[in-house]
Amino acid sequence: MYLLELYQNDYSKDLVVFDSLEDGKDFVSKITGYTLENDFVQGNKVEITNI
């Protein structure tokens, strides 16, 4: 299972759980204005959306 979390400044919120990473990526890609940036934080790949 994969958890989609929202991080904004000092705020974080668990939003939804997906059975597969592909399901999560498909869901997020449908958000209006979605773009994807890859970043590395403490050795972990992080996908960031800018809406």
CHARMM-style PDB file with segment names, atoms N, HN, CA, C and O in Angstrom:
ATOM      1  N   MET     1       0.833  -1.181   0.000  1.00  0.00      PROA
ATOM      2  CA  MET     1       0.000   0.000   0.000  1.00  0.00      PROA
ATOM      3  C   MET     1       0.876   1.243   0.000  1.00  0.00      PROA
ATOM      4  O   MET     1       1.980   1.245   0.543  1.00  0.00      PROA
ATOM      5  N   TYR     2       0.364   2.292  -0.616  1.00  0.00      PROA
ATOM      6  HN  TYR     2      -0.534   2.289  -1.058  1.00  0.00      PROA
ATOM      7  CA  TYR     2       1.084   3.554  -0.735  1.00  0.00      PROA
ATOM      8  C   TYR     2       0.208   4.668  -0.185  1.00  0.00      PROA
ATOM      9  O   TYR     2      -0.984   4.741  -0.485  1.00  0.00      PROA
ATOM     10  N   LEU     3       0.800   5.521   0.611  1.00  0.00      PROA
ATOM     11  HN  LEU     3       1.768   5.461   0.855  1.00  0.00      PROA
ATOM     12  CA  LEU     3       0.097   6.618   1.253  1.00  0.00      PROA
ATOM     13  C   LEU     3       0.441   7.934   0.575  1.00  0.00      PROA
ATOM     14  O   LEU     3       1.615   8.257   0.393  1.00  0.00      PROA
ATOM     15  N   LEU     4      -0.580   8.691   0.201  1.00  0.00      PROA
ATOM     16  HN  LEU     4      -1.534   8.429   0.349  1.00  0.00      PROA
ATOM     17  CA  LEU     4      -0.392  10.027  -0.354  1.00  0.00      PROA
ATOM     18  C   LEU     4      -0.512  11.022   0.794  1.00  0.00      PROA
ATOM     19  O   LEU     4      -1.530  11.078   1.484  1.00  0.00      PROA
ATOM     20  N   GLU     5       0.558  11.815   0.987  1.00  0.00      PROA
ATOM     21  HN  GLU     5       1.385  11.770   0.427  1.00  0.00      PROA
ATOM     22  CA  GLU     5       0.584  12.794   2.067  1.00  0.00      PROA
ATOM     23  C   GLU     5       0.718  14.196   1.484  1.00  0.00      PROA
ATOM     24  O   GLU     5       1.376  14.395   0.463  1.00  0.00      PROA
ATOM     25  N   LEU     6       0.098  15.149   2.133  1.00  0.00      PROA
ATOM     26  HN  LEU     6      -0.437  14.987   2.963  1.00  0.00      PROA
ATOM     27  CA  LEU     6       0.224  16.553   1.776  1.00  0.00      PROA
ATOM     28  C   LEU     6       1.173  17.211   2.762  1.00  0.00      PROA
ATOM     29  O   LEU     6       1.005  17.087   3.976  1.00  0.00      PROA
ATOM     30  N   TYR     7       2.167  17.910   2.237  1.00  0.00      PROA
ATOM     31  HN  TYR     7       2.304  18.011   1.252  1.00  0.00      PROA
ATOM     32  CA  TYR     7       3.092  18.707   3.050  1.00  0.00      PROA
ATOM     33  C   TYR     7       3.025  20.137   2.558  1.00  0.00      PROA
ATOM     34  O   TYR     7       3.228  20.404   1.374  1.00  0.00      PROA
ATOM     35  N   GLN     8       2.740  21.060   3.468  1.00  0.00      PROA
ATOM     36  HN  GLN     8       2.575  20.843   4.430  1.00  0.00      PROA
ATOM     37  CA  GLN     8       2.679  22.471   3.113  1.00  0.00      PROA
ATOM     38  C   GLN     8       3.208  23.270   4.292  1.00  0.00      PROA
ATOM     39  O   GLN     8       2.575  23.349   5.345  1.00  0.00      PROA
ATOM     40  N   ASN     9       4.389  23.865   4.093  1.00  0.00      PROA
ATOM     41  HN  ASN     9       4.903  23.801   3.238  1.00  0.00      PROA
ATOM     42  CA  ASN     9       5.080  24.573   5.175  1.00  0.00      PROA
ATOM     43  C   ASN     9       5.271  23.611   6.355  1.00  0.00      PROA
ATOM     44  O   ASN     9       5.906  22.570   6.183  1.00  0.00      PROA
ATOM     45  N   ASP    10       4.754  23.916   7.525  1.00  0.00      PROA
ATOM     46  HN  ASP    10       4.238  24.761   7.665  1.00  0.00      PROA
ATOM     47  CA  ASP    10       4.906  23.036   8.688  1.00  0.00      PROA
ATOM     48  C   ASP    10       3.717  22.099   8.878  1.00  0.00      PROA
ATOM     49  O   ASP    10       3.625  21.417   9.899  1.00  0.00      PROA
ATOM     50  N   TYR    11       2.816  22.061   7.915  1.00  0.00      PROA
ATOM     51  HN  TYR    11       2.891  22.615   7.086  1.00  0.00      PROA
ATOM     52  CA  TYR    11       1.593  21.262   8.013  1.00  0.00      PROA
ATOM     53  C   TYR    11       1.727  19.993   7.171  1.00  0.00      PROA
ATOM     54  O   TYR    11       2.256  20.030   6.060  1.00  0.00      PROA
ATOM     55  N   SER    12       1.244  18.874   7.709  1.00  0.00      PROA
ATOM     56  HN  SER    12       0.815  18.844   8.612  1.00  0.00      PROA
ATOM     57  CA  SER    12       1.189  17.641   6.925  1.00  0.00      PROA
ATOM     58  C   SER    12      -0.123  16.927   7.207  1.00  0.00      PROA
ATOM     59  O   SER    12      -0.666  17.015   8.308  1.00  0.00      PROA
ATOM     60  N   LYS    13      -0.630  16.217   6.196  1.00  0.00      PROA
ATOM     61  HN  LYS    13      -0.189  16.146   5.302  1.00  0.00      PROA
ATOM     62  CA  LYS    13      -1.907  15.525   6.313  1.00  0.00      PROA
ATOM     63  C   LYS    13      -1.881  14.277   5.445  1.00  0.00      PROA
ATOM     64  O   LYS    13      -1.531  14.346   4.267  1.00  0.00      PROA
ATOM     65  N   ASP    14      -2.253  13.126   6.025  1.00  0.00      PROA
ATOM     66  HN  ASP    14      -2.537  13.070   6.983  1.00  0.00      PROA
ATOM     67  CA  ASP    14      -2.442  11.907   5.253  1.00  0.00      PROA
ATOM     68  C   ASP    14      -3.741  12.055   4.472  1.00  0.00      PROA
ATOM     69  O   ASP    14      -4.777  12.391   5.046  1.00  0.00      PROA
ATOM     70  N   LEU    15      -3.691  11.803   3.145  1.00  0.00      PROA
ATOM     71  HN  LEU    15      -2.849  11.530   2.679  1.00  0.00      PROA
ATOM     72  CA  LEU    15      -4.864  12.029   2.315  1.00  0.00      PROA
ATOM     73  C   LEU    15      -5.577  10.753   1.891  1.00  0.00      PROA
ATOM     74  O   LEU    15      -6.781  10.613   2.109  1.00  0.00      PROA
ATOM     75  N   VAL    16      -4.842   9.818   1.285  1.00  0.00      PROA
ATOM     76  HN  VAL    16      -3.864   9.932   1.108  1.00  0.00      PROA
ATOM     77  CA  VAL    16      -5.486   8.626   0.727  1.00  0.00      PROA
ATOM     78  C   VAL    16      -4.439   7.519   0.579  1.00  0.00      PROA
ATOM     79  O   VAL    16      -3.242   7.788   0.479  1.00  0.00      PROA
ATOM     80  N   VAL    17      -4.911   6.277   0.567  1.00  0.00      PROA
ATOM     81  HN  VAL    17      -5.883   6.059   0.648  1.00  0.00      PROA
ATOM     82  CA  VAL    17      -4.037   5.108   0.398  1.00  0.00      PROA
ATOM     83  C   VAL    17      -4.378   4.432  -0.926  1.00  0.00      PROA
ATOM     84  O   VAL    17      -5.550   4.289  -1.273  1.00  0.00      PROA
ATOM     85  N   PHE    18      -3.347   4.016  -1.663  1.00  0.00      PROA
ATOM     86  HN  PHE    18      -2.395   4.132  -1.381  1.00  0.00      PROA
ATOM     87  CA  PHE    18      -3.515   3.321  -2.933  1.00  0.00      PROA
ATOM     88  C   PHE    18      -2.913   1.922  -2.830  1.00  0.00      PROA
ATOM     89  O   PHE    18      -1.961   1.694  -2.083  1.00  0.00      PROA
ATOM     90  N   ASP    19      -3.480   0.996  -3.588  1.00  0.00      PROA
ATOM     91  HN  ASP    19      -4.253   1.182  -4.195  1.00  0.00      PROA
ATOM     92  CA  ASP    19      -2.958  -0.373  -3.616  1.00  0.00      PROA
ATOM     93  C   ASP    19      -1.636  -0.456  -4.356  1.00  0.00      PROA
ATOM     94  O   ASP    19      -0.795  -1.296  -4.037  1.00  0.00      PROA
ATOM     95  N   SER    20      -1.446   0.416  -5.350  1.00  0.00      PROA
ATOM     96  HN  SER    20      -2.130   1.098  -5.610  1.00  0.00      PROA
ATOM     97  CA  SER    20      -0.199   0.385  -6.112  1.00  0.00      PROA
ATOM     98  C   SER    20       0.299   1.804  -6.357  1.00  0.00      PROA
ATOM     99  O   SER    20      -0.474   2.762  -6.333  1.00  0.00      PROA
ATOM    100  N   LEU    21       1.574   1.917  -6.588  1.00  0.00      PROA
ATOM    101  HN  LEU    21       2.201   1.138  -6.607  1.00  0.00      PROA
ATOM    102  CA  LEU    21       2.178   3.203  -6.898  1.00  0.00      PROA
ATOM    103  C   LEU    21       1.610   3.763  -8.204  1.00  0.00      PROA
ATOM    104  O   LEU    21       1.411   4.971  -8.332  1.00  0.00      PROA
ATOM    105  N   GLU    22       1.352   2.885  -9.164  1.00  0.00      PROA
ATOM    106  HN  GLU    22       1.514   1.904  -9.060  1.00  0.00      PROA
ATOM    107  CA  GLU    22       0.791   3.313 -10.442  1.00  0.00      PROA
ATOM    108  C   GLU    22      -0.594   3.930 -10.252  1.00  0.00      PROA
ATOM    109  O   GLU    22      -0.912   4.928 -10.897  1.00  0.00      PROA
ATOM    110  N   ASP    23      -1.430   3.349  -9.371  1.00  0.00      PROA
ATOM    111  HN  ASP    23      -1.172   2.538  -8.846  1.00  0.00      PROA
ATOM    112  CA  ASP    23      -2.754   3.912  -9.097  1.00  0.00      PROA
ATOM    113  C   ASP    23      -2.630   5.313  -8.512  1.00  0.00      PROA
ATOM    114  O   ASP    23      -3.386   6.211  -8.883  1.00  0.00      PROA
ATOM    115  N   GLY    24      -1.690   5.501  -7.610  1.00  0.00      PROA
ATOM    116  HN  GLY    24      -1.075   4.771  -7.309  1.00  0.00      PROA
ATOM    117  CA  GLY    24      -1.472   6.805  -6.997  1.00  0.00      PROA
ATOM    118  C   GLY    24      -1.000   7.837  -8.002  1.00  0.00      PROA
ATOM    119  O   GLY    24      -1.487   8.967  -8.015  1.00  0.00      PROA
ATOM    120  N   LYS    25      -0.057   7.453  -8.839  1.00  0.00      PROA
ATOM    121  HN  LYS    25       0.339   6.535  -8.829  1.00  0.00      PROA
ATOM    122  CA  LYS    25       0.455   8.373  -9.854  1.00  0.00      PROA
ATOM    123  C   LYS    25      -0.627   8.740 -10.860  1.00  0.00      PROA
ATOM    124  O   LYS    25      -0.697   9.888 -11.301  1.00  0.00      PROA
ATOM    125  N   ASP    26      -1.472   7.782 -11.229  1.00  0.00      PROA
ATOM    126  HN  ASP    26      -1.416   6.850 -10.871  1.00  0.00      PROA
ATOM    127  CA  ASP    26      -2.567   8.055 -12.151  1.00  0.00      PROA
ATOM    128  C   ASP    26      -3.541   9.057 -11.535  1.00  0.00      PROA
ATOM    129  O   ASP    26      -3.987   9.979 -12.217  1.00  0.00      PROA
ATOM    130  N   PHE    27      -3.875   8.888 -10.258  1.00  0.00      PROA
ATOM    131  HN  PHE    27      -3.512   8.138  -9.705  1.00  0.00      PROA
ATOM    132  CA  PHE    27      -4.773   9.793  -9.557  1.00  0.00      PROA
ATOM    133  C   PHE    27      -4.205  11.209  -9.506  1.00  0.00      PROA
ATOM    134  O   PHE    27      -4.895  12.169  -9.849  1.00  0.00      PROA
ATOM    135  N   VAL    28      -2.961  11.339  -9.083  1.00  0.00      PROA
ATOM    136  HN  VAL    28      -2.401  10.559  -8.805  1.00  0.00      PROA
ATOM    137  CA  VAL    28      -2.337  12.647  -8.914  1.00  0.00      PROA
ATOM    138  C   VAL    28      -2.164  13.353 -10.254  1.00  0.00      PROA
ATOM    139  O   VAL    28      -2.279  14.577 -10.321  1.00  0.00      PROA
ATOM    140  N   SER    29      -1.892  12.616 -11.311  1.00  0.00      PROA
ATOM    141  HN  SER    29      -1.798  11.621 -11.257  1.00  0.00      PROA
ATOM    142  CA  SER    29      -1.670  13.235 -12.621  1.00  0.00      PROA
ATOM    143  C   SER    29      -2.919  13.906 -13.168  1.00  0.00      PROA
ATOM    144  O   SER    29      -2.825  14.706 -14.099  1.00  0.00      PROA
ATOM    145  N   LYS    30      -4.089  13.601 -12.613  1.00  0.00      PROA
ATOM    146  HN  LYS    30      -4.166  12.951 -11.857  1.00  0.00      PROA
ATOM    147  CA  LYS    30      -5.347  14.193 -13.070  1.00  0.00      PROA
ATOM    148  C   LYS    30      -5.675  15.505 -12.361  1.00  0.00      PROA
ATOM    149  O   LYS    30      -6.680  16.137 -12.688  1.00  0.00      PROA
ATOM    150  N   ILE    31      -4.856  15.931 -11.402  1.00  0.00      PROA
ATOM    151  HN  ILE    31      -4.040  15.418 -11.136  1.00  0.00      PROA
ATOM    152  CA  ILE    31      -5.084  17.183 -10.690  1.00  0.00      PROA
ATOM    153  C   ILE    31      -4.758  18.341 -11.638  1.00  0.00      PROA
ATOM    154  O   ILE    31      -3.696  18.365 -12.259  1.00  0.00      PROA
ATOM    155  N   THR    32      -5.671  19.285 -11.740  1.00  0.00      PROA
ATOM    156  HN  THR    32      -6.534  19.265 -11.235  1.00  0.00      PROA
ATOM    157  CA  THR    32      -5.485  20.436 -12.613  1.00  0.00      PROA
ATOM    158  C   THR    32      -4.215  21.195 -12.231  1.00  0.00      PROA
ATOM    159  O   THR    32      -4.009  21.524 -11.062  1.00  0.00      PROA
ATOM    160  N   GLY    33      -3.371  21.470 -13.214  1.00  0.00      PROA
ATOM    161  HN  GLY    33      -3.538  21.203 -14.163  1.00  0.00      PROA
ATOM    162  CA  GLY    33      -2.145  22.216 -12.988  1.00  0.00      PROA
ATOM    163  C   GLY    33      -1.004  21.388 -12.456  1.00  0.00      PROA
ATOM    164  O   GLY    33       0.024  21.943 -12.069  1.00  0.00      PROA
ATOM    165  N   TYR    34      -1.146  20.083 -12.423  1.00  0.00      PROA
ATOM    166  HN  TYR    34      -1.981  19.632 -12.738  1.00  0.00      PROA
ATOM    167  CA  TYR    34      -0.125  19.190 -11.876  1.00  0.00      PROA
ATOM    168  C   TYR    34       1.145  19.197 -12.723  1.00  0.00      PROA
ATOM    169  O   TYR    34       1.088  19.061 -13.945  1.00  0.00      PROA
ATOM    170  N   THR    35       2.276  19.355 -12.070  1.00  0.00      PROA
ATOM    171  HN  THR    35       2.322  19.465 -11.078  1.00  0.00      PROA
ATOM    172  CA  THR    35       3.580  19.123 -12.690  1.00  0.00      PROA
ATOM    173  C   THR    35       4.405  18.314 -11.702  1.00  0.00      PROA
ATOM    174  O   THR    35       4.133  18.332 -10.501  1.00  0.00      PROA
ATOM    175  N   LEU    36       5.389  17.620 -12.190  1.00  0.00      PROA
ATOM    176  HN  LEU    36       5.610  17.606 -13.165  1.00  0.00      PROA
ATOM    177  CA  LEU    36       6.184  16.744 -11.352  1.00  0.00      PROA
ATOM    178  C   LEU    36       7.634  17.200 -11.335  1.00  0.00      PROA
ATOM    179  O   LEU    36       8.228  17.456 -12.383  1.00  0.00      PROA
ATOM    180  N   GLU    37       8.194  17.297 -10.147  1.00  0.00      PROA
ATOM    181  HN  GLU    37       7.711  17.089  -9.296  1.00  0.00      PROA
ATOM    182  CA  GLU    37       9.610  17.590  -9.977  1.00  0.00      PROA
ATOM    183  C   GLU    37      10.200  16.478  -9.115  1.00  0.00      PROA
ATOM    184  O   GLU    37       9.581  16.045  -8.143  1.00  0.00      PROA
ATOM    185  N   ASN    38      11.375  16.028  -9.467  1.00  0.00      PROA
ATOM    186  HN  ASN    38      11.878  16.380 -10.257  1.00  0.00      PROA
ATOM    187  CA  ASN    38      12.067  15.038  -8.653  1.00  0.00      PROA
ATOM    188  C   ASN    38      13.090  15.747  -7.789  1.00  0.00      PROA
ATOM    189  O   ASN    38      13.826  16.612  -8.264  1.00  0.00      PROA
ATOM    190  N   ASP    39      13.133  15.381  -6.526  1.00  0.00      PROA
ATOM    191  HN  ASP    39      12.535  14.679  -6.140  1.00  0.00      PROA
ATOM    192  CA  ASP    39      14.062  15.976  -5.573  1.00  0.00      PROA
ATOM    193  C   ASP    39      14.578  14.840  -4.695  1.00  0.00      PROA
ATOM    194  O   ASP    39      13.931  13.799  -4.575  1.00  0.00      PROA
ATOM    195  N   PHE    40      15.712  15.036  -4.098  1.00  0.00      PROA
ATOM    196  HN  PHE    40      16.238  15.881  -4.196  1.00  0.00      PROA
ATOM    197  CA  PHE    40      16.248  14.037  -3.187  1.00  0.00      PROA
ATOM    198  C   PHE    40      16.420  14.672  -1.817  1.00  0.00      PROA
ATOM    199  O   PHE    40      17.145  15.655  -1.661  1.00  0.00      PROA
ATOM    200  N   VAL    41      15.745  14.101  -0.829  1.00  0.00      PROA
ATOM    201  HN  VAL    41      15.156  13.303  -0.956  1.00  0.00      PROA
ATOM    202  CA  VAL    41      15.791  14.605   0.539  1.00  0.00      PROA
ATOM    203  C   VAL    41      16.292  13.476   1.426  1.00  0.00      PROA
ATOM    204  O   VAL    41      15.654  12.428   1.522  1.00  0.00      PROA
ATOM    205  N   GLN    42      17.415  13.683   2.065  1.00  0.00      PROA
ATOM    206  HN  GLN    42      17.934  14.534   1.987  1.00  0.00      PROA
ATOM    207  CA  GLN    42      18.019  12.699   2.964  1.00  0.00      PROA
ATOM    208  C   GLN    42      18.122  11.331   2.294  1.00  0.00      PROA
ATOM    209  O   GLN    42      17.862  10.307   2.927  1.00  0.00      PROA
ATOM    210  N   GLY    43      18.495  11.311   1.031  1.00  0.00      PROA
ATOM    211  HN  GLY    43      18.706  12.143   0.517  1.00  0.00      PROA
ATOM    212  CA  GLY    43      18.699  10.067   0.315  1.00  0.00      PROA
ATOM    213  C   GLY    43      17.440   9.428  -0.239  1.00  0.00      PROA
ATOM    214  O   GLY    43      17.520   8.367  -0.858  1.00  0.00      PROA
ATOM    215  N   ASN    44      16.279  10.040  -0.036  1.00  0.00      PROA
ATOM    216  HN  ASN    44      16.214  10.901   0.467  1.00  0.00      PROA
ATOM    217  CA  ASN    44      15.021   9.508  -0.533  1.00  0.00      PROA
ATOM    218  C   ASN    44      14.526  10.339  -1.711  1.00  0.00      PROA
ATOM    219  O   ASN    44      14.607  11.567  -1.693  1.00  0.00      PROA
ATOM    220  N   LYS    45      14.014   9.660  -2.734  1.00  0.00      PROA
ATOM    221  HN  LYS    45      13.949   8.662  -2.749  1.00  0.00      PROA
ATOM    222  CA  LYS    45      13.435  10.372  -3.873  1.00  0.00      PROA
ATOM    223  C   LYS    45      12.062  10.894  -3.447  1.00  0.00      PROA
ATOM    224  O   LYS    45      11.248  10.151  -2.897  1.00  0.00      PROA
ATOM    225  N   VAL    46      11.818  12.169  -3.706  1.00  0.00      PROA
ATOM    226  HN  VAL    46      12.479  12.772  -4.152  1.00  0.00      PROA
ATOM    227  CA  VAL    46      10.558  12.812  -3.351  1.00  0.00      PROA
ATOM    228  C   VAL    46       9.962  13.415  -4.604  1.00  0.00      PROA
ATOM    229  O   VAL    46      10.649  14.141  -5.322  1.00  0.00      PROA
ATOM    230  N   GLU    47       8.701  13.132  -4.885  1.00  0.00      PROA
ATOM    231  HN  GLU    47       8.143  12.542  -4.301  1.00  0.00      PROA
ATOM    232  CA  GLU    47       8.022  13.734  -6.010  1.00  0.00      PROA
ATOM    233  C   GLU    47       7.204  14.900  -5.485  1.00  0.00      PROA
ATOM    234  O   GLU    47       6.415  14.746  -4.553  1.00  0.00      PROA
ATOM    235  N   ILE    48       7.395  16.069  -6.087  1.00  0.00      PROA
ATOM    236  HN  ILE    48       8.036  16.195  -6.844  1.00  0.00      PROA
ATOM    237  CA  ILE    48       6.777  17.296  -5.617  1.00  0.00      PROA
ATOM    238  C   ILE    48       5.815  17.802  -6.672  1.00  0.00      PROA
ATOM    239  O   ILE    48       6.154  17.838  -7.855  1.00  0.00      PROA
ATOM    240  N   THR    49       4.618  18.194  -6.259  1.00  0.00      PROA
ATOM    241  HN  THR    49       4.343  18.165  -5.298  1.00  0.00      PROA
ATOM    242  CA  THR    49       3.679  18.798  -7.188  1.00  0.00      PROA
ATOM    243  C   THR    49       3.640  20.288  -6.980  1.00  0.00      PROA
ATOM    244  O   THR    49       3.651  20.770  -5.847  1.00  0.00      PROA
ATOM    245  N   ASN    50       3.596  21.014  -8.068  1.00  0.00      PROA
ATOM    246  HN  ASN    50       3.587  20.622  -8.989  1.00  0.00      PROA
ATOM    247  CA  ASN    50       3.432  22.467  -8.042  1.00  0.00      PROA
ATOM    248  C   ASN    50       2.142  22.806  -8.763  1.00  0.00      PROA
ATOM    249  O   ASN    50       2.042  22.659  -9.981  1.00  0.00      PROA
ATOM    250  N   ILE    51       1.167  23.257  -8.011  1.00  0.00      PROA
ATOM    251  HN  ILE    51       1.248  23.376  -7.022  1.00  0.00      PROA
ATOM    252  CA  ILE    51      -0.143  23.559  -8.591  1.00  0.00      PROA
ATOM    253  C   ILE    51      -0.378  25.047  -8.536  1.00  0.00      PROA
ATOM    254  OT1 ILE    51      -1.425  25.524  -8.974  1.00  0.00      PROA
TER     255      ILE     51
END
